[in-house]
Amino acid sequence: SIKIWKGFAAKEADAAGGSSMAWLCMCSFKYRECSASGLSFSRDGSLLAAGFGNLATLWSPLTVSLKASLVGPSANDIVFSAFLEPGQHRLLGGGGEAFLAVGSLRTLSVFNLLDLQMLWTVSDIGLCSAFAAAPCEALCLPGPGDQLGWLAVACSPPAPQEKAVGAKKDLLHPVKAA
C-alpha cells in the first residue's frame, strides 16, 4: 500500500530548544492488490507517480484518484519514476511540458504526460540498481534541441545485444510512431 504523509512545523520547541516537525498520515491506498514501487511527486505536488508491476500510474494525492495508467515497455516491474518538468524556470508560467521517466531492472523510458505517449526507451542496458533524475535547470549544456533534464542510471555491464529504440550511439531520439 501507499501512505501519503504531510509534514507540519511543530508549534512547540523540542527538548533541545530547536524547532521540530510533526508528520501526519493523510491517506493510505492500494491498487489491484499489487506492491507499489518507484514513487515520485511532481514538482508542484499535484501528481504522484507509482509503479505497480510494469504499470506506471499517476494519482492526485489530494483526492487519491487515479489520473492515468501507462504500460511500461517490458514485463519487468517499474522500480524508479521521476518527473521531468523543463521550462518551469521560464518567465510567464513556464514551458507547459511534463514528462515521466520510469526505469525497471533493464529498461529506461520517458513518457510525455500531455499525450501519455512514450517518447523513447532504451532496453538491455544491464542490470540497473539505482536511478536519479534532475531538471535541466540543474545543468544545461549546449546541445541539439531543447533539453528535458538529466537521467543517471547505475547498472552492471550491458548485455552483448544492447539495443536502444530510436537511439544512435549515446544520443536518444524520439521513438517514431508507426
N, C-alpha and C positions, 0 to 999 in steps of 0.2 A: 504494500500500500504506500501511498504518498501522503506525507503530512506537510502542511504549509504552516510555518511559524512566522510570527511577526515580532520584531524587537521594539522595545519601548525603553526610553530613558527612565530609570527609577527616580522617583521624587525624593527619596531619602538617600543620604550618603551611605556607602558601605562601611564596614567596621574599620577600615584603614582611613576613612575620611574622604575617599575619592567617590566619584560618581560611578554608578553601576547600571547595568541593563537588566531588563526582565524580558523573557520570551514567552509568548502565549501561542499555543497551537490553535490556529484559526479553523482548520479543517483537516480531514483525513478522507482519502478516497482510494478506490481500486478501479481497475479497468480489465475486464474479461478474465479476472482471477489470475492475471499474469504478474510476474515480478517486474517492477519498474527499474530503469537504469538510465544513465545519461541525462540527468536533469539539468536544465538551464533556464534562466529567466531572460526575457528580452530586456534591453537597456532601460526602458521605461516601466518595466514590471507588469505590463498589460498581458503578456503571454508567458506561459510555462511550457517548455518542450520536455517531453518524457518519452523514452524508448520503452516499448513493450514488445519483446521479441524483435522481429525485423520491422516493426511499425514505429514511425516517429509521429507522436501525437502532439497536438497543440491545444492548450487549455487556457481558459480565462481563470486566473487564480482567484478572482473576486467572486465569481458565480460558480466555479468548479464545473464549467460546461465545456464539452469537447467542441473545439472550433474546426479542427481538420485532422486528418489521418493520412500520412504519407508512407508508402511502401518503400522500404529500403531496397537497394539493388541486389542484395544477396539474402540467403536464408539465415545468415548469422545475426545474432542479437545485436542491437544497437547498444553500444556501451558509452558513447560520447555524443553530446549535442552542444552547439554553440550558435548564438545568433550573431550574424554579421550585418551591421546596420550602417553602411557607409553614408557619408553626406550629412550626418547628424550635426557636424560642426559648421555646415554651410549656413549662411545668413538666410533669414526669412523661411524658417521651417525645415531646413534640411533637404536631403535629396529624395525622400519618399521611397527609397528602396529598402528591402529587407530580405535577408537570406538566412537559411538554416543549414549549418554544416552538421553532418552526422557521420559517425565512424563506428565500424564494427571491428572484429578481430583482424580482418584482412582487407577492408574496403573503406574508402573515404568518399563522401558525396556532398554536394551542395544543391539545395533546393531554393528556387525563387519563391518567396512567400506571397507575392502578389498574384501569381497564377498557379501556384502549387506544383510547378513543373521542375523536374530535375535538370539542373544546368550542366553538371558534369559529375563524373565519377571516376575513380581510379581503383582498380582491384588488384589482388595478388601482390600487395606491397610488402609482404612479410607479415609476421605475427606482431600486431600492434599492441603496445602495453600502456601507452599514455598519449593524450591529445591535449593541445592547447590552442586557443584562438585569441586574436586581438583585432580590434578595428583598425582600419587604415590610418586613422589619426595617430596611432601609436608609432608608426614609422612608415612614411610614404617615400618611396624612391621613384626616380624617373623610370618609366617603362611603358609598354604598349597598353593603350586603352585606360579606362577608369579602373582604379584599384578598389577591390571589395574589402580586403582585410588580409590577415595572415593566419595560416594554419600550420601547426607543427605537429609531427607525429613521431613518436619513438617506437621503432619496430626492429625486429630481427632482420637479418638479410632477406631480401625478397626471393621468392621462388624463381627458378630459371625462366619461366614463361611469363614474367611480369608484363602486364598489359594495362594501358590506360585508354579508356574510351575517350576519343576526341583529343588525345594528347600527342604532342610532338616533342620529343626529348623531355625536358622537365617542365615545360610550359603547358598548362592545361587549358584547352579551348572549350567553348560550349559544345555540348552534345547536339548534333544536328537532328532535328525532328524528322521522322520518316514521312 
